[in-house]
Amino acid sequence: MVIVAEIGPPRGIAGEMLVLLRTDQPERRFASGAELQLADGRSVTVKFLKRVGKRMSLALEEVNDRNTAEALRGELLLAPVDTGGGGDNNEPEGYYPEELIGLRVDNPSGSYLGKVSDVCIGAAQDLIIVERAGDSSEVMVPFVSELVPEVDTDSGRIVVVDLDGLF
C-alpha cells in the first residue's frame, strides 16, 4: 500500500474534509467510487474530490457529518501500489517515501553518515531527513541529484554529497 493523502480538517457540516494529496494522479486515485484504505485497515469509498481555492476537498461515502470528518483528521489514506507503470511513482527515478525511510546514508567515499528517518514532500522539492550517526540529530537534505547522486533501494543505501556544514 502507498500513502495517497493525509486527511485535514472538516469543511462544512456534510462530512467533506480538506486533504493533503500525496499522489501525482489524483484524478485516478480519487475517482468517484474508488476504494481506499485507512491506516487501521478500514475501507472507504470516494464520493468526490474537488478543488477549493488552492486546496482539495474530499467526500467519502462513509462520512456524512462534521463530527465523523473531524475524527478522521490526521489519518492517512492508502491505495494499492500500482506496478503497471501508470501509478503514482512512474518517473524513472521516482521513489515512494516508504522505499527511502530506513536506508543507510553514506558519503561518496563510503563513510557512514546516518540513516533516512523521514521524507518531507514539498511543492518545489522534496527533503530527506537523515538521522546523523553518533548524536541522532537530524539533517534536512534537498532530494535533488546534485546532493543525492545515488539511490539503491535494493542494497538499502543512498549516497549524499556532504557539503561543508551539512553534516
N, C-alpha and C positions, 0 to 999 in steps of 0.2 A: 504494500500500500504506500501511496505517496500523499503528502500533505498538499491540498489544493486551495485551502483557505483557512483563515482564522476568523471566528465569529466575534464581532464587536458589539456595540450597544444596540438596544432595540431602536426601531424607527417607527413611530406611531403606536397605535393600540391594537393593530390587527395581526401582530406577530412577525412583521418584517424586521430584519436585522441588517446592520451595516457589516460588511465583511472586508477583510484584507485578503485580496487574491494572491495566491502563490502558484499560479499556473499561467502559461502563455497561451492557453486555449480555453478561455472561459466560455466561449460560445458552445463548445462541445462538452466540457465538464459540467456545465450548469444549464444544459438544455432542459426544457420542461419535461419532467418525467424521469430525469437521470437519477440513479441511485447512488448515494454517498454513504459514508460511514462516519460516525463519531469515534473518537479515540477509545471509548469504552465498548465499542463493537455494535452499538445500536445503529440500525439502518434508517436513513431519512431519504425523502424523495423531494426533488427540486420542483417547486411550483413555478417560480420565475426568478430571473436575475435582471436587474435594471440599473442603469447609471442614474445617480442622483448628484448632480453637480460634478465634483471631482471624485466622488466615492461611489461604491457599488452597494446596492441593497438586495438582499436575498430573502425569498419567501420559501418556506418548506411546508409540505402538506401536513406534517405532524405538529406544526407550531401555529396556533391560531389566536394567541393573545400576547400582550406585552410581558406578562409575568413569566410565561414559558420561554419567551425570547431572552429575557434577562437572565434566566437560569442557565442559558447556553453561552453567555458571554465568556470569551476566552477559550472556548472549546475549539479543537481543530477538526476540520472536515477532511476526510481521506477518500481517495479513489484508487482503484487498482492501477498498478504500474502498467503503462502501455508499452509493450515490447515490439509493437508492429511498426515502429518508425514514425508514427503520427502523434506521439504523445507530447507531454509537457516538456520533455527533455530530448528534443530531436536535433539539437545542434551537435555537430561532430565533437566539440569539446565542452559540451554541457554536462553538468552533474547535478544530481539531486543532493540537497543538504545531507540527507541520511547517508549518502555514499562517502561524504568527506569527514563527518564527525567521527573522531577516534583515530584518524590517520596519523601516523608518525610524520613529524616535520623535521626535515634536515636542511642544512645549507648546501650550496652547490658542491662543496668539498666532502660532504657526507657527515659532517658533525651534527649531532642531535640537538635540535632547538626546543622541541616540545611536542605537543600533540594538538590536533584541531579539537576544540571543545564546543564550538558552535559556528553557525553560518548566519550572517545577517543579510537578508535580501534587501537591496536598496533600489531606488528608482534609477539612479545613474550608474551605480556599480555595486557589486556585492562585496562583502567583507568576510574573511575567515577570521575567527577568533582562535588564537593559539595560546594554550596554557603553557607557559615557559617551563623548561626543565629547571629543577632546583628550587625555585621560590614560589611556584604555582601562580605567579601574577599572569595577567592576560595581555596579549598584544593584538591589536586590530591590524590586519594586513589586507589592503585592497586586493581583491581576487582578479588581478589582471596579469597577462602573460609576462610582462616585464618584471614583476615581482614574484610570480608563481609560474616559472617556466615549465615545470614538470608535475603532472599528477598521474600516479599509477595506483589505481584503486585495487588492482589485482595483487600487488605486493604490499599494499597498505601504507604507501609513502607518498609524500609530496615534497617538492623542493621549493624553498623560499629564499630569495636573494636577501641576504642580511645587510641592508643598507646601514650606514653609520647611524647609531642611535635607535634603530628599530628594535633590536634585541639586546 
